[in-house]
Amino acid sequence: MTYELYMSHQDLVTRLIQSNVLKTSAIIDAFKKIDRKDFVLEAFADEAYGNYPISIGGGQTISQPWTVAFMLELLNPLAGDRVLDIGSGSGWTTALLAHIVKDSKKQGKVFGIEIVPELCIFGEKNCEKYKLISSGAAFFYCGDATGGVTDQAPFDKILCSAALQTTELPQSWKDQLRIGGRMVVPMGNSIFAFDKVTEKDFIHQEYEGFAFVPFITSQNI
């Protein structure tokens, strides 16, 4: 994982494929179709294809492409899935996920939730550049993600893009993930993949060596 600036969208995606972090055809297609430049602030447009995090305001960042690719491959979103995208930020992960899960027959949907109001609006506006809101593939909620999105549960997949400062998942996220579903969540400097095997039981894998902005709740915003 290296911090490099590429000259074009195609160059960035090609490098992610060559580094073997992008592997799955549906995820590769999403990276090819959804341009990261459409999700950064204008002031950082020249850095849109940098393989590093970029500020989007509010103390938040659009994550490093390598990390996003790694997390999506770990999450394994499928056409028709219902996905909760926690900490949707600029909307990039929401758009990538929506491109993957939308299907005319299975009607997959992504529900992004963001606590910073300005970013929630920013992310929704960015996703609509690809008609993902008007087509019903993506939806945005502004608020504290600790409680999840009860009225849209259960979810097949849950992705969180900010690091929990605890080793305990919010109970609402556990409850809102269907049995057989997967949740990918940063905790400290690791990414964890949790698989729900029964109503109360999860198995997990840990992947070390990452850095994320901290998960924000209404109590510490």
C-alpha positions as CSV (number, residue, x, y, z in Angstrom):
1,M,0.0,0.0,0.0
2,T,1.8,3.1,-1.2
3,Y,0.8,6.8,-1.3
4,E,1.0,7.8,-4.9
5,L,-0.6,10.4,-7.1
6,Y,-1.9,9.1,-10.5
7,M,-2.7,11.3,-13.5
8,S,-6.0,9.9,-14.4
9,H,-9.0,7.8,-13.1
10,Q,-7.9,5.0,-15.4
11,D,-4.4,5.0,-14.1
12,L,-5.6,4.8,-10.5
13,V,-8.0,1.8,-11.2
14,T,-5.3,0.0,-13.3
15,R,-2.9,0.3,-10.4
16,L,-5.4,-1.0,-7.9
17,I,-5.9,-4.0,-10.1
18,Q,-2.2,-4.6,-10.7
19,S,-1.6,-4.4,-6.9
20,N,-4.2,-7.2,-6.6
21,V,-6.4,-5.3,-4.1
22,L,-9.2,-5.1,-6.7
23,K,-10.1,-8.6,-7.7
24,T,-13.9,-9.0,-8.2
25,S,-15.4,-8.1,-11.5
26,A,-18.4,-6.2,-10.1
27,I,-16.2,-4.1,-7.8
28,I,-13.7,-3.4,-10.5
29,D,-16.6,-2.3,-12.8
30,A,-17.8,0.0,-10.0
31,F,-14.4,1.6,-9.6
32,K,-14.2,2.1,-13.4
33,K,-17.6,3.7,-13.7
34,I,-17.6,5.8,-10.5
35,D,-15.0,8.5,-10.7
36,R,-13.4,9.6,-7.4
37,K,-13.0,13.1,-8.7
38,D,-16.8,13.6,-8.5
39,F,-16.6,13.1,-4.7
40,V,-13.8,15.5,-3.7
41,L,-13.9,19.2,-3.0
42,E,-13.0,21.4,-5.9
43,A,-9.9,22.6,-4.0
44,F,-8.6,19.1,-4.1
45,A,-9.6,18.2,-7.7
46,D,-5.9,17.9,-8.8
47,E,-5.4,15.3,-6.1
48,A,-8.5,13.2,-6.8
49,Y,-6.5,10.3,-8.1
50,G,-4.1,10.2,-5.2
51,N,-3.8,6.9,-3.4
52,Y,-4.2,8.6,0.0
53,P,-7.0,10.1,2.1
54,I,-8.2,13.7,1.2
55,S,-10.0,16.1,3.4
56,I,-13.7,16.7,2.7
57,G,-14.2,19.2,5.6
58,G,-15.8,18.7,9.0
59,G,-12.7,16.9,10.1
60,Q,-13.5,14.0,7.8
61,T,-11.8,12.5,4.7
62,I,-12.5,10.6,1.6
63,S,-10.7,7.3,2.3
64,Q,-7.6,6.1,0.5
65,P,-8.6,4.2,-2.7
66,W,-6.5,1.1,-1.7
67,T,-8.3,0.9,1.6
68,V,-11.8,1.4,0.0
69,A,-11.0,-1.4,-2.5
70,F,-9.8,-3.7,0.3
71,M,-12.9,-3.1,2.4
72,L,-15.3,-3.6,-0.5
73,E,-13.6,-6.8,-1.5
74,L,-13.9,-7.9,2.2
75,L,-17.5,-6.9,2.3
76,N,-18.4,-8.8,-0.9
77,P,-21.5,-6.8,-1.9
78,L,-23.7,-8.6,-4.4
79,A,-26.4,-7.5,-6.8
80,G,-29.7,-7.2,-5.0
81,D,-28.1,-6.7,-1.5
82,R,-29.5,-4.1,1.0
83,V,-26.4,-2.3,2.4
84,L,-26.0,0.1,5.2
85,D,-23.1,2.5,4.6
86,I,-22.1,4.1,7.9
87,G,-20.2,7.4,7.7
88,S,-21.0,7.9,4.1
89,G,-19.1,11.2,3.9
90,S,-18.6,12.4,0.4
91,G,-20.8,9.6,-0.9
92,W,-18.1,7.8,-2.8
93,T,-18.5,4.4,-1.0
94,T,-22.3,4.8,-1.2
95,A,-22.0,5.3,-5.0
96,L,-19.7,2.4,-5.5
97,L,-21.9,0.1,-3.4
98,A,-25.1,1.3,-5.2
99,H,-23.5,0.6,-8.6
100,I,-22.8,-2.9,-7.5
101,V,-26.1,-3.8,-5.8
102,K,-28.5,-2.1,-8.1
103,D,-30.3,-4.6,-10.3
104,S,-33.6,-4.2,-12.2
105,K,-34.9,-7.5,-10.9
106,K,-33.5,-7.8,-7.4
107,Q,-33.7,-4.1,-6.6
108,G,-30.6,-3.8,-4.3
109,K,-30.4,-0.6,-2.3
110,V,-27.8,1.3,-0.3
111,F,-28.6,3.5,2.7
112,G,-25.9,6.0,3.6
113,I,-25.9,7.7,7.0
114,E,-23.7,10.6,7.9
115,I,-23.7,12.7,11.1
116,V,-22.2,15.9,9.7
117,P,-25.1,17.7,8.0
118,E,-23.0,19.5,5.3
119,L,-21.4,16.2,4.3
120,C,-24.7,14.4,4.2
121,I,-25.9,17.0,1.6
122,F,-22.6,16.9,-0.2
123,G,-22.7,13.1,-0.5
124,E,-26.2,13.0,-1.7
125,K,-25.5,15.6,-4.3
126,N,-22.4,13.7,-5.5
127,C,-24.3,10.4,-5.8
128,E,-27.0,12.0,-7.9
129,K,-24.3,12.9,-10.5
130,Y,-24.8,9.2,-11.3
131,K,-28.6,9.3,-10.9
132,L,-28.4,6.9,-8.0
133,I,-30.8,8.8,-5.8
134,S,-33.5,9.4,-8.5
135,S,-33.2,5.8,-9.6
136,G,-33.9,4.5,-6.1
137,A,-30.5,2.8,-5.7
138,A,-29.2,5.0,-2.9
139,F,-30.8,6.9,0.0
140,F,-29.2,9.2,2.6
141,Y,-29.9,9.7,6.3
142,C,-28.5,12.6,8.2
143,G,-27.8,11.8,11.9
144,D,-26.0,9.6,14.4
145,A,-25.4,6.2,13.0
146,T,-25.1,4.5,16.4
147,G,-28.7,3.3,16.1
148,G,-28.4,2.3,12.5
149,V,-31.5,2.7,10.3
150,T,-34.2,0.6,12.0
151,D,-36.9,1.1,9.4
152,Q,-34.8,-0.3,6.6
153,A,-33.4,-3.4,8.3
154,P,-32.4,-6.1,8.0
155,F,-29.3,-5.5,5.9
156,D,-27.3,-8.1,4.0
157,K,-24.1,-6.0,4.4
158,I,-23.0,-3.2,6.7
159,L,-19.9,-1.0,6.0
160,C,-18.5,1.5,8.4
161,S,-15.8,3.9,7.2
162,A,-14.7,5.4,10.6
163,A,-12.9,3.7,13.4
164,L,-14.8,2.7,16.5
165,Q,-12.8,3.5,19.6
166,T,-14.0,0.4,21.3
167,T,-13.9,-3.4,20.7
168,E,-17.7,-3.7,21.1
169,L,-20.1,-3.2,18.1
170,P,-23.2,-1.2,18.7
171,Q,-26.0,-3.6,19.5
172,S,-28.3,-2.0,16.9
173,W,-25.8,-2.9,14.1
174,K,-25.7,-6.5,15.3
175,D,-29.5,-6.6,15.4
176,Q,-30.0,-5.0,12.0
177,L,-27.6,-7.4,10.1
178,R,-29.4,-10.5,8.9
179,I,-28.2,-14.0,9.8
180,G,-25.6,-14.9,7.1
181,G,-24.8,-11.2,6.6
182,R,-21.4,-9.5,6.9
183,M,-20.2,-6.3,8.5
184,V,-16.9,-4.6,7.9
185,V,-15.9,-2.2,10.6
186,P,-12.6,-0.4,11.6
187,M,-11.7,-0.6,15.2
188,G,-8.6,1.3,16.3
189,N,-5.9,0.5,13.6
190,S,-7.5,-2.7,12.4
191,I,-10.3,-3.6,10.0
192,F,-12.6,-6.3,11.2
193,A,-15.0,-8.5,9.2
194,F,-17.9,-9.9,11.2
195,D,-20.1,-12.7,10.0
196,K,-23.5,-13.2,11.7
197,V,-23.9,-16.9,12.1
198,T,-26.9,-17.0,14.5
199,E,-29.2,-14.3,16.0
200,K,-26.6,-13.7,18.8
201,D,-23.3,-15.2,17.5
202,F,-20.7,-13.6,15.2
203,I,-17.3,-14.9,14.0
204,H,-14.7,-12.3,12.9
205,Q,-11.3,-11.8,11.2
206,E,-8.9,-9.0,12.0
207,Y,-6.7,-7.1,9.4
208,E,-4.1,-4.9,11.0
209,G,-2.2,-1.8,9.9
210,F,-4.8,0.8,8.9
211,A,-5.7,4.4,10.0
212,F,-9.1,6.0,10.0
213,V,-10.8,9.1,11.3
214,P,-12.7,8.3,14.5
215,F,-16.4,7.3,14.5
216,I,-18.4,10.3,15.6
217,T,-21.6,10.1,17.7
218,S,-24.0,12.9,18.8
219,Q,-22.2,12.7,22.2
220,N,-18.8,13.8,20.8
221,I,-19.6,15.9,17.8
